[in-house]
Structure formats: C-alpha cells, structure tokens
Amino acid sequence: MGGKTIKLTMAQALVRHLCNQFTEIDGERVPLFAGVFAIFGHGNVTCLGEALEAVQDQLPTWRGQNEQSMAHAAIGFAKAKKRRQLMIAASSIGPGASNMVTAAAAAHANRLPVLLLSGDTFANRRPDPVLQQVEHFGNPTLTVNDAFKAVTRYWDRITHPEQIISSLPQAIAAMLDPADCGPAFIGLCQDTQEIAYEYPAAFFEPRLHVIPRPRPDRQALATAVETLRSAKRPLLICGGGTRYSGAEESVAAFAQARGIPLSETVAGKGSVTHLHPANVGPVGILGSSSANEMAGAADVILAVGTRLQDFTTGSWTAFDRDAQFVSINTARWDATKHRAIAVVGDARETVTELGRELGDWRADAAWTRKGVAAFAEWNALLDELQKPTDTSVPTYAQVVGIVNAKAGERDCIITAAGGLPGEVMKGWRVKAPNTFDCEFGYSCMGYEIPAGWGAAMADATRTPIVMVGDGTYLMMNSDIYSSVLSGHKMIIVVCDNGGFAVINRLQNFKGGASFNNQIEDCRVKEAFAVDFAKHAESMGALARHVDNLSDLPAAMDWAKSTDRTSVICIKTDAYTWAPGDADWDVGVPEHSERSEVRAAREEQVAIRKQQRIGV
C-alpha cells in the first residue's frame, strides 16, 4: 500500500473504508454496509460520531433506543437480505457495549453477520479509570468489551490507528465467509479514535465483495451418492444454510425430482412454500407429526445447511439410531456432527452436483406417497385447530391461522422465543419463499420488534408482521417508537396470555407447580393487565385492542391499510397449544417431594434411553 496517503483520524478512516465496500444483489451493485444503528456516548460521539455525521447521506445513521435492540435490528436486516448486505451497530463504552452482548450471541448462534463497534478505554491509560470503565485489578487490559470474545467470530481492539488497515478487511472477510459467518466486533479506544494518521490511499479504493461458493470434495460427494442410492427411505432436512446459499429452488427441485420427502428446520422454514409437492412439514420438537413420522422411519437423512440443533433432532431422539446422515454444509463443524458423511460445500452447488451424479435414481414411490399422505393428515389437523370458534379466549393456533390468511403473499412473519415459535412453525403456511423469520437459534426474547424494524428497512416492498407475546413485548418494545420515527412500517400482533405461558407449560409438564411465570402465579401486590394498545399509541403507533376472534380479520385489514407501524392486541389462551410429538431432553430433578416431578423424572430417563449416540 505504498504511494499516496490521506491524512485522517482513525475514526474517519474507518468510516471511509466501510463506505467503499460494495456487494452485488440480483446483479445490482449496492453498498455492503447499508447503514449504522447507533447510540452515542462519551466513548464514541466526539470522534466516531463526527466521522459518521460527515457521510450521513452515503452511510445513513439511525438512532436506536437500546443497544441490544438496535443490534437485533441489524440482525433482522441481515437475515432479510440473506447475509448479502449488512448493517453496523455502534455503541459507547460500558453499559452501551455490554447491552449488545446478548444480540451478538443471537447473531453468533444463528450464523448471521453484523459489525459491532464499541468505544473502549484509553490506550494510553493516562486518565484511568475513565467513566464507565470496569477495572480488573490483576489485568488492566481487560474491559467489558472482552465479553464479546465469547459471542463473535472476529474480535479486535484498536490501540493504534494503523491497526484498522489489517483489522477491517479481516472483520469483513469473517462476516462474509459462508463457513465462518457471524458477528464481528471491534473495540475503539477513545484516544486512538482521535489520532490523525497518513493512511495509504489504496485502503479507500472501492472493493466489490463476492461471496464464495466452495465446491464439494469429489470423494465425499461420491460417498454421498453411493449412500443415497442405497437408501430405501430417504428424508431431506432443509436448514437455514439453504436460504443463505440461495439454494431454495435447487433443493426444492432436487427433492421433487428424486421423490425425497422434504422437511424444514426453524431456520430453514420458508425455503419452500407450504404447498410444495415435496414438503412434509417442519421437523422436530416444534415440528409436524408428518415430518416427525418420516424422520423416525428414515434410513438416510440428507441434511442441507443445518446445524442440527436439539429442537430439530428432538434432542437426538427423532431418528432411528442406525440412520445414516449425509450432511451438506459450508462449515466443517456442522457437517461432521453425529457420524455424518460430511460434504463440505455450498448448498446450491453441492446439491446441483449431487443431482447430476445421481443420474436417474429416485426414492421408492411408496415412500414418497407415504410422505404426501402424512402431510395431508397434518394439514387436516391444522384446519381443525385453526377453525374459528365462539370461545371467549382464542388459541394461538386460531390467531396464527387468521393472521396467516390475511398476510400478503410476500409479507414476512417474524417471531422468536416463547410460545409463538412452536405455533407458527406448525401453523404458518408459507405462501412465498423467504417470508418466515423465527429466531430460535438463540431463542432470544426481545428480537422480534427490532428485527421487524430491520426487515422493514431491508425491503420496502413488503410489510413485516411481528407476532409477540405479552412477555416479549414488556421486555423490549422501544423500537415501535424507532420505526415510527424512521417511517418503516410493521404490523405487530400482541398475543396477551398473562405472562410467560410456554415456560409455565414446560414447568407443569415436567411435574412442577405453576410458579413465577404467569402473573397470577408471581409475587405481586395485585395482578393486572397492561393496556398494550395504549402503550403502543404513546410511542406514536396506531393500535387496536381486539375483543374476540371474529374481529381479528377486520383488524388485520385495518393494520394493512395504515401508513405507519400498527399494533393489534388480543387476549390468547395460555393453556391450549398445537400438539407436538417429539421429545426434549431437559433437566428434571432426580429427587423431589412432588409425585408429579418423580413421574416426570421417570419419563425423562426413558427419553434419554432413546437418544442417538453422537460419536
């Protein structure tokens, strides 16, 4: 990088470099970083803030209300863009930085890219301890920013202005690497941000980033072909990596052409439409009886782009112990799980090559018909569960059914932890690919509303529909205000069931008494309901409370017609759930005075005896 130089502060140089990174989406050249979510404090406002203000028309800065939520918004944006375009989340030091750790963990668990920039203490240590510095007596190099090491793919602290020349390209490469994708963190020492340095002009030259598509090893592919040819009852599990590869059409066509029943993980749901001929439904603990029936009988499982989380595998009880896995994944770590034949490569390219090598092989027609029949039975059950009734308190299934029916073909459903993931996984019938976002890699309450804000920024041609429970709403709702301020509309449906109902369900199911989950079971002076509609209105949103199920369709029509974020609140049954038939391994007390707990313990021991050994 010899030759001409440009004198800039470290913060100015960092921003200029980020502004000159580009990518291609559907043949169009666009900035790699679409914008910045930022909350300024003394650790970043005077230097990084000054640099961002100067380029606000090129790299827009959006003010968040909470550091965690603005990082969640960045994750929602990246997911909507299928990891092709990114956002930045910038905080000051101390509590601003540590607030983002939870969101970083969500991005890391879900293999999603976001660039996190936090202020840091002084490199020269002259004014130490500075405001918001947490001192470690035996290690003065340690700050709260070190907490990000556990939840990021790339971590660095800039103590000299020249360091960004090597650090920024490595951070970007990590975020765009399909095998190692995840959040990158860079701590910016306050005094280093201000230092002017003669940067090589080449550091600011525009660069177009092309995400690589690694091809599979020929021997691994040949073994996969041989294994599939020997299969009597193959099942395809479609994970989130299918979507991030852009392999949805290839995988769907492969499954249909080969007669292989296709199931989806939480991250993979939306790779195909609900009515695709090969679809047998979601698999696992949040899955359908149809997919779980096929999983239990399958002798070969072709896992495409999935990390095989316990909710997919039923804590490794959902499959025959002798079933052979063939795992296609860009990440070696994921591809080699559970004695799988590991085919490390891009999902789209690998499935295409696999199809070519398989020739005219097809699964047994009787097995294919079995999948079709099982899914038809599941759909009949869904119809029954979602049928509107005159009951005063509707079920989740009924609410999901109506919201789903009213959603536009391309409107994106967004939800996360709580009771809704299971209900939308089972009951949401996807109308178009890539219209489903359920954050369940980290099962992070609070993701939903900010992710809706990020998704609205990512695609102005559709409306995100965010479904949350009352517990999540109370935990993180301030980006209702953010979305109204910025003019990015979403529809929020609040299902008020009086507390943390799904955890109360688990508590009861494993023999425990209802305790500290539903408001009525908590230590309170007086249990009362929050008026979520009025609360949302106070943040500038339009809002309605729906008294019964029959009024919900009209409320959805109203919300779709408005010009800003609109919130619908409806009371929902806390004790009626869509059925599930997969097991889950959770800790149950080995000793208890409660007979219900002792009985649950016996059941848990039986579950563990069914688990597939992972070596």
PERACOR-V407612 format. One record per pair of residues at least 24 apart in sequence whose ideal C-beta (glycine too) atoms are under 10 Angstrom apart, sorted by the first residue. I is the first residue (numbers start at 1). J is the second residue. Records with the same first field share a line. If there is no record, write none. Layout:
I = J  J
This chain:
1 = 165  199  200  201  202  203  205
2 = 200  201  202
3 = 200  201  202
4 = 198  199  200  201  202
5 = 197  198  199  200  201  202  203
6 = 197  198  199  200  201  202  203  204
7 = 196  197  198  199
8 = 51  161  195  196  197  198  199  203  204
9 = 47  48  50  51  161  192  193  194  195  196  197  199
10 = 47  48  51  158  160  161  162  163  164  188  189  191  192  193  194  195  196  197  199
11 = 44  46  47  48  49  50  51  52  117  158  161  164  188  192  193  194  195
12 = 47  48  50  51  52  54  55  161  193  194  196  197  199
13 = 51  161  162  164  165  168  196  197  199  203  204
14 = 47  48  51  52  117  158  161  164  167  168  186  188  193  199
15 = 48  50  51  52  53  54  55  58  59  88  117
16 = 51  54  55  58  59  199  203  204
17 = 164  165  168  169  172  199  203  204  205  207
18 = 51  52  55  58  59  86  88  115  117  168  171  172
19 = 51  55  58  59  204  206
20 = 58  203  204  205  206  207
21 = 86  168  169  172  176  206  207  208  209
22 = 85  206  207  208  209
23 = 81  84  85  86  176  207  208  209  210  211
24 = 84  85  208  209  210  211
25 = 81  82  84  85
26 = 84  246
29 = 206  208
30 = 81  84  85
31 = 58  59  85  86
32 = 84  85  86  113  115  172  175  176  207  208  209
33 = 59  85  86  87  88  115  172
34 = 59  60  74  77  78  81  85  86  87  88  454  457  458
35 = 59  60  61  62  73  74  77  85  86  87  88  454  457
36 = 60  61  62  63  64  70  74  87  88  89  90  115  117
37 = 61  62  63  64  67  69  70  71  72  73  74  77  87  88  89  90  91  100  114  450  453  454  457  479  482
38 = 62  63  64  67  70  88  89  90  91  92  96  117
39 = 63  64  65  66  67  69  70  89  90  91  92  96  99  100
40 = 90  91  92  96  119
41 = 67  91  92  93  94  95  96  97  118  119  131  132
42 = 92  93  94  96  119  130  131  132  190
43 = 90  91  92  93  94  96  97  118  119  120  121  122  130  131  132  133  187  188  189  190  193
44 = 90  91  92  93  96  97  117  118  119  120  188  190  193
45 = 92  119
46 = 119  190  193  194
47 = 119  188  190  191  192  193  194  195
48 = 90  92  117  118  119  188  190  193
49 = 90  92  193
50 = 193  194
51 = 193
52 = 88  90
59 = 88
60 = 457  486
61 = 88  90
62 = 87  89  453  454  457  482  485  486  488
63 = 482  485  486
64 = 89  90  91  99  450  453  478  479  482
65 = 450  476  477  478  479  480  481  482  485  539
66 = 96  99  100  103  446  450  476  477  478  479  482
67 = 91  92  95  96  97  98  99  100  101  102  103  116  118
68 = 96  98  99  100  101  102  103  104  106  444  446  447  450  475  476
69 = 99  100  102  103  446  447  449  450  451  453  454  475  476  477  478  479  482
70 = 99  100  103  450  453  454  478  479  482
71 = 99  100  101  102  103  104  106  107  114  115  116  183  447  450  454
72 = 100  102  103  106  107  114  416  439  444  446  447  448  449  450  451  452  453  454  476  479
73 = 103  114  447  449  450  451  452  453  454  455  456  457  458  479  482  483  488
74 = 100  103  107  112  113  114  115  116  183  450  451  453  454  457
75 = 103  104  106  107  110  112  113  114  183  437  439  442  444  447  450  451  454  455
76 = 112  114  412  414  437  439  447  448  449  450  451  452  453  454  455  456  457  458  464  466  479
77 = 112  114  450  451  453  454  455  456  457  458  459
78 = 107  110  112  113  114  175  181  183  244  451  454  455  458
79 = 107  110  112  113  240  243  244  267  412  414  434  437  439  451  454  455  458
80 = 412  414  434  435  437  451  452  454  455  456  457  458  459  462  464
81 = 113  244  454  455  457  458  459
82 = 211  240  243  244  245  246  248  434  458
83 = 111  112  113  175  176  178  181  211  240  241  243  244  245  246
84 = 113  176  209  211  244  246
85 = 113  458
86 = 112  113  114  115  172  175  176  183  184
87 = 113  114  115  454  457  458
88 = 114  115  116  117  184
89 = 114  115  116  117  118  183  185
90 = 115  116  117  118  119  186  188
91 = 116  117  118  119  145
92 = 118  119  120  131  132  190
93 = 118  119  120  121  130  131  132  133  134  143  144  145  187  188  189  190
94 = 118  119  120  121  130  131  132  133  134  143  144  145
95 = 132  134  144
96 = 132  144
97 = 132  143  144  145  147  148  185  187
98 = 132  134  143  144  145  147  148
100 = 145  147  148  151  183  185
101 = 144  145  147  148  150  151  152  185
102 = 151  442  444  445  446  447
103 = 151  183  442  444  446  447  450
104 = 147  148  150  151  152  153  155  182  183  184  185  442
105 = 147  148  150  151  152  183  441  442  444
106 = 151  183  416  439  441  442  443  444  446  447  451
107 = 151  152  153  175  181  182  183  184  439  441  442  444
108 = 148  150  151  152  153  181  182  183  441  442
109 = 151  182  307  309  439  440  441  442  443  444
110 = 181  182  183  240  266  267  307  439  440  441  442  444  447
111 = 153  178  179  180  181  182  183  240  241  244  267  305  307  330  331  334  441
112 = 175  181  182  183  240  244  267  439  441
113 = 153  154  171  172  174  175  176  177  181  182  183  184
114 = 152  175  182  183  184  185  454
115 = 154  168  171  172  174  175  183  184  185  186
116 = 145  148  151  152  154  155  171  183  184  185  186  187
117 = 158  171  184  185  186  187  188
118 = 143  144  145  148  157  185  186  187  188
119 = 143  145  187  188  189  190  193
120 = 144  145  146  157  158  159  186  187  188  189  190  191  192  193
121 = 145  157  159  187  189  190  191
122 = 159  189  190  191  192
123 = 157  158  159  160  189  190  191  192  193  195
124 = 159  189  190  191  192
125 = 189  191
126 = 191
127 = 190  191
130 = 190  191
143 = 187  189
144 = 187
145 = 185  186  187  188  189
146 = 185  187
147 = 185
148 = 183  184  185  186  187
149 = 185
151 = 182  183  185  442
152 = 182  183  184  185  186
153 = 177  180  181  182  183  184  185
154 = 180  182  183  184  185  186
155 = 183  184  185  186  187
156 = 184  185  186  187  188
157 = 185  186  187  188  189  192
158 = 186  187  188  189  192  193
159 = 187  188  189  191  192
160 = 189  192  195  197
161 = 189  192  193  194  195  196  197  198  199
162 = 192  195  197  198  199  200
163 = 189  192
164 = 188  192  197  199  203
165 = 197  199  200  202  203
168 = 203
169 = 203  207
172 = 207  209
173 = 209
175 = 209
176 = 209  210  211  212
177 = 211  212  214  330  331
178 = 211  212  213  214  241  244  245  305  329  330  331  345  346  347
179 = 212  214  241  329  330  331  332  333  334  335  344  345  346
180 = 330  331  332  333
181 = 211  241  244  330  331
211 = 244  245  246  346
212 = 330  346
213 = 245  246  247  330  345  346  347  348  349  350
214 = 330  344  345  346  349  350
215 = 344  345  346  349  350  352  353
216 = 328  335  342  343  344  345  346  349  350  351  353  354
217 = 342  343  344  345  350
218 = 353  357
219 = 343
220 = 326  328  335  341  342  343  344  345  350
221 = 326  328  341  343  345  350  353  354  356  357
222 = 343  357
223 = 326  341  342  343
224 = 300  302  326  327  328  340  341  342  343  350  353  354  357  358
225 = 326  343  353  354  355  356  357  358  359  361
226 = 341  357
227 = 299  300  302  324  325  326  341
228 = 258  260  300  302  324  326  341  354  357  358  361  363
229 = 300  357  358  359  361
230 = 299  300  324
231 = 258  260  298  299  300  301  302  323  324  326  361  363  364  367
232 = 297  298  299  300  363  364  366  367
233 = 260  261  294  297  298  299  300  301  320  323  363  364  366  367  370  371
234 = 258  259  260  261  294  298  299  300  301  302  323  324  326  361  362  363  364  367  368
235 = 260  261  262  263  280  283  291  294  295  296  297  298  299  300  301  302  303  319  323  363  367  371
236 = 260  261  262  263  264  278  280  294  298  300  301  302  303  304  326  328  351  363
237 = 261  262  263  264  265  268  282  283  284  291  295  298  301  302  303  304  305  306  308  312  313  319  325  327
238 = 262  263  264  265  267  268  269  270  271  272  278  279  282  283  302  303  304  305  306  347
239 = 264  265  266  267  268  269  271  303  304  305  306  307  308  309  312  327  328  329  334  347
240 = 264  265  266  267  268  269  270  271  305  306  307  347  441
241 = 265  267  268  271  303  304  305  306  307  328  329  330  331  334  346  347  348
242 = 267  268  270  271  272  304  305  306  328  347  348  351  433
243 = 267  268  269  270  271  305  347  433  434  436
244 = 305  330  346  347
245 = 304  305  328  330  345  346  347  348  349  350  351
246 = 346  347  348  434
247 = 271  304  305  328  346  347  348  349  350  351  352
248 = 272  273  276  347  348  433  434
249 = 348  433
250 = 304  347  348  349  350  351  352  354  355
251 = 278  302  304  305  328  347  348  350  351  352  355
252 = 276  277  278  279  351  433
253 = 278  351  352  355
254 = 278  302  304  351  352  354  355  358
255 = 279  280  302  304  351  355  363  368  371
256 = 368
257 = 355  358  360  362
258 = 302  354  355  358  360  361  362  363  368
259 = 361  362  363  364  365  366  367  368  369  371
260 = 298  300  302  362  363  367  368  371
261 = 290  291  293  294  295  298  363  367  368  369  370  371  372  374  375
262 = 291  294  302  304  371
263 = 287  288  290  291  292  294  295  298  301  312  371  375
264 = 288  291  306  312  425  430  436
265 = 303  304  305  306  307  308  309  311  312  313  425  438  440  441
266 = 306  309  311  312  421  422  424  425  436  437  438  439  440  441  443
267 = 305  306  307  309  312  436  437  438  439  440  441
268 = 303  304  305  306  312  436
269 = 413  424  425  428  430  435  436  437  438  440
270 = 412  413  428  430  431  432  433  434  435  436  437  438
271 = 304  305  347  430  433  434  436
272 = 430  433
273 = 409  429  430  431  432  433  435
274 = 375  379  382  404  428  429  430  431  436
275 = 375  379  429  430  431
276 = 430  433
277 = 368  371  372  375
278 = 368  371  372  375
279 = 371  372  375  430
280 = 368  370  371  372  373  374  375  376  378
281 = 371  374  375  378  379  382  425  426
282 = 311  312  378  422  424  425  426  428  438
283 = 311  312  313  314  318  319  425  582
284 = 308  309  310  311  312  313  314  315  318  425  580  582  584
285 = 309  310  311  312  313  314  315  317  318  421  422  425  580  581  582  583  584
286 = 311  312  421  422  423  424  425  426  438  440  578  580  582  584
287 = 311  312  314  318  378  422  425  426  580  581  582
288 = 374  375  377  378  379  381  382  425  426  427  578  579  580  581  582
289 = 374  375  377  378  381  426  579  580  581  582
290 = 370  371  372  373  374  375  376  377  378  379  381
291 = 318  371  374  375  378  582
292 = 318  319  374  378  580  581  582
293 = 370  371  373  374  375  377  378  581
294 = 367  370  371  374  375
295 = 319  320  323  582
296 = 320  323  581  582
297 = 323  367  370  371  374
298 = 323  324  325  367
299 = 323  324  367
300 = 324  325  326  341  363
301 = 325  326  327  338  340
302 = 326  327  328  340  341  343  351  354
303 = 327  328  329  334  335  337  338  340  343
304 = 328  329  343  347  348  350  351  354
305 = 329  330  331  334  335  346  347  348  350  351
306 = 334  337  347
307 = 331  333  334  335  337  441
308 = 334  337  338  340  614
309 = 440  441  443
310 = 582  583  584  585  586
311 = 421  422  425  440  441  443  582  584
312 = 440  582
313 = 337  338  582  583  611  612  614
314 = 580  581  582  583  584  585  607  610  611  612
315 = 582  583  584  585  586  607  608  610  611  612
316 = 583  585  608  610  611  612  613  614
317 = 582  583  584  585  607  608  609  610  611  612
318 = 581  582  583  610  611  612
319 = 610  612
320 = 612
321 = 610  611  612  613
322 = 612
323 = 612
325 = 612
326 = 354
328 = 354
337 = 614
338 = 612  613  614  615
339 = 612  613  614  615
378 = 426
379 = 429
381 = 426  578  579
382 = 426  427  428  429  578
385 = 423  426  427  576  577  578  579
386 = 427  429  578
388 = 548  549  550  552  553
389 = 549  550
390 = 548  549  550
391 = 548  549  573  576
392 = 547  548  549  571  573
393 = 496  497  548  549  570  571  572  573  574  575  576
394 = 495  546  548  549  550  552  570  571  572  573  576
395 = 423  427  495  497  549  572  573  574  575  576  577  578
396 = 420  422  423  424  426  427  467  469  495  497  501  502  572  573  574  576  577  578
397 = 423  424  426  427  573  576  577  578  579
398 = 423  427  549  552  570  572  573  576
399 = 423  427  467  493  495  546  549  552  568  570  571  572  573
400 = 424  425  426  427  428  429  467  493  495  572  578
401 = 427  428  429  549  552
402 = 493  546  549  550  552  553  555  556  570
403 = 427  428  465  467  491  493  495  552  553  555  556  559  568  570
404 = 428  429  430  431  465  467  556
405 = 429  431  552  553  556
406 = 465  491  552  553  554  555  556  557  559  560
407 = 431  432  435  462  463  465  491  556  560
408 = 432  435  461  462  463  465  560
409 = 435  462
410 = 434  435  459  461  462  463
411 = 435  462  463  464  465  490  491  560
412 = 436  437  451  452  455  456  458  459  462  463  464  465  466  490
413 = 437  438  452  464  465  466  467  493
414 = 438  439  447  448  449  450  451  452  453  454  455  456  464  465  466  467  468  490  492
415 = 439  440  447  448  451  452  465  466  467  468  469  472  493  495
416 = 440  441  442  443  444  445  446  447  448  449  451  466  467  468  469  472
417 = 442  443  444  445  446  447  448  468  469  471  472  475  500  502  503
418 = 443  445  448  467  468  469  470  471  472  475  495  497  500  501  502  503
419 = 469  471  472  495  497  500  501  502  503  504  505  572  573  574  577  578
420 = 448  466  467  468  469  472  493  495  502  572
421 = 467  502
422 = 502  505  577  578  579  580
423 = 467  495  502  572  577  578
424 = 467  578
425 = 578  580
426 = 577  578  579  580
427 = 578
428 = 465  467
432 = 462
434 = 459
435 = 462  464  465
437 = 464  466
438 = 467
444 = 472  475  476
445 = 469  471  472  473  474  475  476  500
446 = 471  472  473  474  475  476  477  479
447 = 472  475  476
448 = 472  473  475  476  477  479  490  492
449 = 473  475  476  477  478  479  480  482  483  490  492  494  565  567
450 = 476  477  478  479  480  482  483
451 = 479  490
452 = 479  480  483  488  489  490  491  492  565
453 = 479  480  481  482  483  484  486  488  489  490  565
454 = 479  483  488  490
455 = 488  490
456 = 483  486  487  488  489  490  565
457 = 483  486  487  488
458 = 488
460 = 487  488  489
463 = 488  489  490  491  559  560  562  565  566
464 = 488  489  490  491  492  565
465 = 490  491  492  493  556  559  560  568
466 = 490  491  492  493  494  565  567
467 = 491  492  493  494  495  568
468 = 492  493  494  495  496  532  567
469 = 494  495  496  497  498  499  500  501  502  572  574
470 = 494  495  496  497  498  499  500  501  519  529  530  532  569  571  572  574
471 = 496  497  498  499  500  501  502  503  517  518  519
472 = 500
473 = 530  532  535  536  567  569
474 = 499  530  532  535
477 = 532  535  536  539  541  567
478 = 539
479 = 539  565
480 = 535  536  537  538  539  540  541  543  564  565  566  567
481 = 536  538  539  540  541  565
482 = 539  540  565
483 = 539  540  541  564  565
484 = 536  539  540  541  542  564  565
485 = 539  540
486 = 565
487 = 563  564  565
488 = 564  565
489 = 541  542  559  560  562  563  564  565  566
490 = 541  559  564  565  566  567
491 = 542  555  556  558  559  560  562  565  566  567  568
492 = 532  536  541  543  559  565  566  567  568  569
493 = 546  552  555  556  559  566  567  568  569  570  572
494 = 530  532  533  535  536  543  545  546  567  568  569  570  571  572
495 = 568  569  570  571  572  573  574
496 = 529  530  531  532  545  569  570  571  572  574
497 = 570  571  572  573  574  575  576
498 = 527  529  571  572  573  574
499 = 527  574
500 = 574
501 = 572  573  574  575  576  577
502 = 574  577
504 = 574  575
505 = 574  575  576  577
506 = 584  586
508 = 575  596  600
509 = 584  586  588  596  600  603
510 = 584  586  587  588  589  596  597  599  600  601  603  604
511 = 588  589  592  594  595  596  597  598  599  600  601  603  604
512 = 588  589  592  594  596  597  600
513 = 594  596  597
517 = 574
518 = 574  575
520 = 574
529 = 569  571
530 = 569
531 = 569
532 = 567  568  569  570
533 = 567  568  569
534 = 569
535 = 567  569
536 = 565  566  567  568  569
537 = 567
539 = 565  567
540 = 564  565
541 = 565  566  567
542 = 566  567  568
543 = 567  568  569
544 = 568  569  570
545 = 569  570  571
546 = 570  571
547 = 571
583 = 607  608  610  611
585 = 610  611
